[in-house]
């Protein structure tokens, strides 16, 4: 495969993940939020804030992936036509930086996930337990999003490392 094919594969997968994120937000998270808002259970009401945040993050970041990646792909293709080696070098630098960011955020999400599970068992009030349970779901969702994005980035980075002019 050549550079352009690797770029297209990576960006298409990110665009697909953006679509999945928006679909999950609309089909699963939004109805759950409405169901919890109508129910009088304090545990479920406590989960509303974190689930609402997860809904907004999925919509926002999913939309960002869907609309920014095609533009990024086209810009990178144009730059590659004029200076292939410089483009690959800059892509490698960018992917290494993103790799480091994803590695750090995965540890952050996992740590916050563990903390929110611990808070669920430490507190006795239903609303606070619901809040911590909601944050558990939110941090798990963010961890999964970053794991999938990071996995594809590592493959793209490995493919880019194979180029040497």
N, C-alpha and C positions, 0 to 999 in steps of 0.2 A: 504494500500500500504506500502511496505517496503522502506527503504532508497534507495536501488539501483533503484527501479522503479521511485522514485521521481527525482533522479539524471538523469536518462535516459530521463524522460519527459522534464525536464528543459533544458538539453543539446540539445535534439532533436529540441526543439522549438527555441533555439538560432541558431542552424545550419540552420533551415528553414528560420529564419529571415535573416541570412547571404546570403542565396540564393536569397531571395526576394530583398535584397539591391543591389546585383550584377545585378539581372535581371532588376530592375528599372533603375539602372545606365546605362546599355547598351541599353535597349529598349526605354527609355524615355529621360533621361538626355543627352546622347551622341547625338542623332539625333537633339534635340533642340539646342545644342551647335553648331552643323554644320549648322543648318538653320540660327541661329543668326549670325554666322561668315560670311555667304555669303550675308546676307542682309546688306544694307548700313545704316540702321537706327541706330542712335547713342544710343538710349535707349536700343536697343537689344545688341549692342556691349558692353555697360556698364555691362550688365547682364552676359556676357561671363566669366569673371574672377570668380565671386562667384559660378556660375553653374559648372564651371570646377573644382573648389575646392570641391563642393558637389559630383561631379562625382568621383573624386579621393578618397574622404572620404568614399563614399559608396563602392567603389571597395576594398579599403584597409581594412576597418573595417569588411565588409561583408566577405572578404576572410579570415581575421583573425578569425572570428567566425566559419567559415566552417572548417578551418584546425586545430584550437586549441581546440575546444570543444570535438571532439572525443578522442583526446589524453588525455585531462584533465579527461574525463569520465573514461577512462581505468585506468589511474593512481590512481584516487580516489577509484575505485572499488578494486584495488589491496591492497591499504592501508586499506580499510574497512575490507577486509578479515582477516587481521592480528590484527587490533585494531579498532573495531567498534565505541566505545564511543569517542575515541580521534579523529577519522575522523569526526564524527558528530559535535563535539565541534569545531574543526578547520573550518569546513564548515560554522557553525553558525557565527563564528568570521569573516570569509571572507565575508559572505553575508551581515552582518551588516555593514561592512566597505564599500562594494559596494553600499548598500542602501543609506548610507550617501553621497557617491560620486554622485550617480544618482540624489538625491534630490538637491544637490548643482548645478549640471550642468543643471538641468531643469530650475532652477531660472536664471542661467546665460543665457541660450539660449532664454528664454522668455524675459529677459531684453534687450538682444541684438536685438531680433526681434522687440520689441517696439521702440528701438532707431533707427533701420534702417527704420521702417515705418515713424517715425518722420522726419528722414533725407530726405526721398522721398518728403515730403511736404515742407521742408525748402529750398531746393535747386531748382534753376530754370534751370540749364543746363541739357540737355537730358542725356548726358553720366553719370553724377553724379546721376541723378534720376534712370537710369538703373542699376548703381552700387548698389545703396541702395535697389532697388527692387530685384536685384539678391541676395543681402545679406539677405533680408527678406525671400526669398524662401529657401536659404541655412540654415538659423537659424530655420525656420519652419521644414525643413527636419531633422535637427539634434535633434530638440525637439521631433519630432515624434519617431525617432529611440530610443532615451533615454526613452521615455514614455513606449514604448512596452517592451524594455529590463527591465526596472524597475518594470513594472507590473508583469512580469513573475518571477523576482527575489523575489518580495514580497510574491508570492504564494509559491515559493520554500523555502523561509525563514520561512514562517508560518508552512509549512509541517515539516521542520527540528525541529522547536521548540516543536513539539509534541512528540519528542523522548526523553526519559529519562530512562537511565538504572539504 
